[in-house]
Structure formats: structure tokens, C-alpha cells
Amino acid sequence: MFGHGEKGEGAAAEPTALHEFRGRLGLETARVPQQDRHGLLWLARGQLYVQDGTLRFRCAKSADLEPGDYAIPFQLLTCLVLQPGTSLTHDVLRLCASHGTGVVAVGEGGTRFFASAPAGPNESARARRHARLWADEAQRLTVARRLYAWRLGEVFPRAEIAVLRGMEGARMKETYKRLAEQYRVVWNGRRYDRERPEATDLANQAINHAVTAVEATAMVAVAVTGAVPQLGFIHEDAGRAFTLDITDLFRDTVTLPVAFTAAKEAEKRPSEEIERIARRLAAKTLRQKKIVLTMIDRIKELLDVDRDAEADRGPAEPPPCP
């Protein structure tokens, strides 16, 4: 995706014809359509900087890269995901913004979401579709039923939201019990105090931390796809309601297994904080299972349902991009 620079670390690059004529050739304003780009690039433990109009990353060894000084074809990327130990210059933000390349700052493995600079498609088509689906009561209910169908593993085409919420609640109680038995963790029910999230038993604390980690990954997916985080179909009041909708799709398969595994490990290592154990396990699981890519696919599947009809109404929209 990108290669080592020819110069050694810290060496200055020689002027080139490309550098001299960059403006004349129009390279400074060139735009690569998002559908032709290559998704996300995860970076950690290094410095992003600009040299002669080229984005470079000088880094130590990480899970993704060997140490070196890399040239990054940022015009071909949808988003740069910056993990701990990463710094960047003002020119990096300027260059990425001018080419529509997103930049997001996250925790290790995407387990926290701190900030984002413009991310998402270079068109508003998906955001407009999202808004239309949300604003129409019938379509909003249809999307909510689809989300519940993914979570429940069964389609209920005529069920009201209150009924689906009740079904999901009852199912989750059984899921908690089943997974607690599977992981051999003591379980006395789900308890969560927003004012004091730490004032509960080990299993509930682990769930709180795992939810936070998976939600951060959902925030990356929502930012990258250009969806509207405030417009949820099941969740309503939260400022990141749609992000919570996506997070909940992975409660059974990611959040709870991570949480109960962390709780079990914490019993064996009482001197280590449960948050640290849960975050480490979440980062490993999110990376191995490529959850952010799965979330992106889910969002596109959910919001792009009327793309063909939209194309009939006007100019064709480019295929969605991660």
C-alpha cells in the first residue's frame, strides 16, 4: 500500500521536477474519487509529517509496521487511523483536508475514539439517504426492524418497536446467563450506574469497559462512511444514537465474550485493573475479527437500500467506499 522512502531517516529529499511543477500539473488539487480508494490505514508509534508535498510516517516498530520512514499515498486512502504514540504536524491536517482524506485519533486497536478531522465520502449522498430513512416514520420503523432482525436472528416484519425491545431484553438476560456460565463467571444480573460505573461487581465493570471499546470502533465506522451519528433508529436521545445502534449489533459476538474473558482474567490477576485487561482483550479481538470493516459493511447495507431508486431520480452516485 505504501513503501519505504529511498532516503534514510532524517535525510532531506532532493528537489525534483515533480516538486517544481506540482502546481502546474494540477497535482495539488487532484481528487481521487472515494470509490477508488483503499480503506483505512492504521498507524502507531511514529510521526506523520509532510516533505515536498508528500505525506511521510517515521515510526518505531509496531504491530503493523517495521521501523522506518514510509511515504504514504494519502490521496488513495479513505482515512488514516492514528493510535497511541502518534504525532503529526499542522501540514498533515492541511494536506489531508485538501484531498478529502480523513484523520481519526483512537485508542490502541480502536478501543477509544478521541477526535476526527474530515472523514467519510466526498459526497453527501449517504448522509442524505440516512436522513430520509430517519425522517419517514414508516421507513424508520423498517430500518429498526432490520437492526433487530440482525440482533435476534429472525425477521419480525410487523412487530412494533416496544415489542421488539421487550423480546431483545428477555433474550439478553438469557444471553448474559449463558455466557457467564460458559466463561465460569459469577453473574448476579446486569447493573449499571451512569454516575458511578465502577461501583458494581467485576463482571459488570468488564461489560462497561468492553462496551466503551466496541462503541469507539463503531464511531470510527460511522465517521468513515459519512453516516449521521445523531440519527439513530433504535436509540433516540443520545448525541451518538446511530453509533449505539451499530455497537449493539456486536454485543453477543464481541462485547460480552470480551467482557467475560476479561472478568475471568481479572480474578486471576487482582493487582491489574479490569479496564486495562478489558481494553487489551478488546483491541486484540477487534483487530483479529476486523470488526471495523464489518461495521462499515453493515452501515452501507443498512443505509444504501434506496441507492438504485435515487440513481433513477438523478445522476448516478459512485459506489460507496469504506
N, C-alpha and C positions, 0 to 999 in steps of 0.2 A: 504494500500500500504506500509505503514511503521508504526511502533508503538513506543510508549513511551519507553525510556530506563528504566531499572529496578533501576538504581541509581538516586539519587536526583541531582539537579543542582549543578555542580561544584565538585561532588564526583568523586574520582578516581576509575576506574574499577579494579577489582582483576585480576591477571594473570589467564589465562585459558589454558586448553590443546590445544584448537583450536589455541590460540595465539602462543603457543610454537612450534606447528608443522605445522604452516601455510605454510611455505616454503616447507617442506617435502611433504605435501599433495597436493601441486601444486595450492593452492588457490590464491596465489599472481599473477599467470599468467593465471588463468582461464578466458575464454572469453565466455560470453553468447551471442549467435547469435542475431543480431538486430531484426530479425523477431519474436523472443521470448520475446522481451522487452515490456514495458508498457507505452511508450509515454513520455510525458512531466510532470515534477513536478515543480510547481510554488512556489517559496519561497520568503518571505519578512520579514523585521524587525527581523533579527537574525544573528547568527554567524555559519558558516559552519566550522567544524574542524574535524580532524582525531584523533581517540583514539583507540589504539590497532588494527590498520588496519581497523577500522570501521568508516564510514562517519557519522557524527552526526550534528544535527542542533538544536542549543539552541535559542529559539525565544520568543518574546513577542507576544501578541495576534494580529492576522491579519485577513483578510477576509477569509483566507483558513485554518488557524490553531489556536488552542487554545495555550496559553503559555505553554512551556515545553521544554524538552530535548529529541529529537527524533533520533532514529537510522534509517538511510536511506539505503535501499538496492540498492546502486547506480549501481551495476552490472546489475540490471533488468530494468534500465531506459535508454531511448534514450538520454534524455537531461535534465539538471537542468536549470530552467529559474530564474535568480536572479533579483528581483525587488528592489526598493529603501530600504535603511536601512539594506542591507545585506553585511556582510563582510566575508572573507574567508582566510584561511591560504595557504601557498605555498603547503603544503602536499595535500590539497584538489585537486589542479590542477594536481599534480603528480599522484595521485590515479585515478582520473577520466580519465586522458590521457592514463594511462596504461591499462584501461579497455574499452576505446572507448566510454566513457560517455561524451556527450557534455556539455558545460557550456556556457550560454549566459547571458550577462548583459543587462537589458532592463529598460525602464521607467515603471511607475505604469501601470499595466494592459497590458504591452507590447506596450505602445504608443511611445516609443523611442527605438532604437537599438544602443547600445554603443560598444559592443565587443563580440567576441565569441572565445572559445577555443574548440579543435576539436569537431565538431558536424557532424551528418549525419551517413549514413550507414557505416559498417565496410568493404564494398566493393565499387569499383568504377563503378559498372555496370550502375547505373542510370546516373552518370555523363557522361559515355561514350555514352549511348543512347542519352542523351541531345546533346552532341557534334555532333553525327552523324546526328540527325534530323536538327540541325542548319547548318551543313556544306553542306548538299544536298539542292540545291535551290528549287527543287520541294517539298521536304518534309518540308522545312522551310515555304514555302507558305501554305502548307496544315495545318500545326500547327497554323499559323497566322489566317487562315480562321476559324479554330476551336475556337480560342480565340474570334474572332469577333462574331461567332455564339452564344457563351455563352453570350456575351455582348448585342447583338442585338436581341436575342431570335429567330433567324431564320438562317437557313443554306444557304449560297451562294457559292456553290461548284466551280463556275468558275470565280467569281469576282476577279479582280486584287486588290492588296493592296491599291492603290491610290483610287479606287472606294469605297472600304470598309471604308477607313479613311474619305472620304467625307460623306458617309452615317452616320458614327458614329458621326462626327462633327455636322451634322444637327440634329441628334437625341438628342445629348447632349444639344444643345441650347434649344430645346423644353422641355427637362427634367429639366433644370435649371429653366425655367419659371414656369413649372407646380409645382415643389416642392416649389419654392418661394411663389407662390400663396397659396399652401396648408399650409405652415407654417406661412403665412402672414408676409413675409419679403420683404422689398423693394429690387428690383433687376434691375440693370441697365446694366447687361451683365458681362461676365467673364473677369476680368482684373488681370494680374499677372506680376509684375516686379521683375525679379530674383535678381536684385541689391537692391531693396527696397520692400520686400514683405509686409511690414506694411503700405506702402503708398497707401492705397486703402480703399474702404468702408468696413463696418463691415462684411457684408456677404462674401466678397472675402477673407478677413483675416481669417474668420472662416473656409472657404474651405481650405485655405493653411495649417492651423493647423490640420484639420481633415485628409487631405491627408498625412501629415507627420506621424500622428499616425498610420494610416492604412498601410502605407508603412513599418513602423517599424515592424508591425506584419508579413507582407509578408517576411521581411528579416529573421525573426525567422523561418518561414516555409521553406524558401529556404535553410537556413543553416542546418536545421534538416533533410531535405530529401536528402541532398547531391547533389542538382542541381547546375548548374554553373551560378552564378548571372550575369556574364558579357554577356552571350549569350541570348539576347532577340530575340523574333520572330516578334514583332511589334516595340518595341523600339530598337534602334540600337546603338547609340553613347555613352550612359551613362554607367558608370562602373558597375551599378546595373540594367542593362536593363531588365533582366528577372524578377527581383523583381518588376519593374514598370509594366510589363505585368500582373503579378498576382495582384498587387494593383488595377489596373484599372477594374478588374473583379467585384470589390465590390463598385465601385463609386456610382451606383444608389441605392444600397440596404443598404450601411453602411456610406460611406463618406459624401454624400450630406445630408441625414437625420440628421446625427450628426452635420454637419456644420450649417444647417439652424435652428436646435433646439438651438445650441449654440448662433447663432446670435440673435435669439428672446430673449433668456435669458439675453444676454448682454444688450439689450435695456432696460430691467427692472432693471439691476444692473450695471449702468455705472461706478461704482467705482471699479469693478472687471475686471481684464484683460481678454480679449477674449481668449487668449491662454490657460489660466488656465481653463476657462469654457469648451472650446472645448476638452482639454485633458481629463478632468474629465468625460465628457459625452462619449468620445471615449473609454476610459478604461472600463466603465460600459457596453457599447454596445458590445465591442469586447469579453468581458468575458461572458455576458449573451448569446450571439449568437454563442459562441465557434468558432469564426472566424478563429483562427489559425489552428484548426483541419480541418475546411472546406477547407482552403487554401492548407493544406498538401494533402488532398484527391484530390483536383483539379490538383496539380502538378503531383501526381502519375498517375492520369488518363491521363494527357497530355503526359507525358514522357515515360510511360511504355507500350505504344501501341504495340511495336515490341518485347516485352519480350518473347512471345512464339516462335517467329521466332529465337530469339537469343538462346533460350534453345535448339532448333534443331541443332544449329551450334556447340554446345559445352556443358560443364557441366551445369546443371540446376542452375539458380540463386535462392537464397532463396526469399520468398515473400517479398515485400517492407515493410519497417517499418516506422512509424511516428517518 
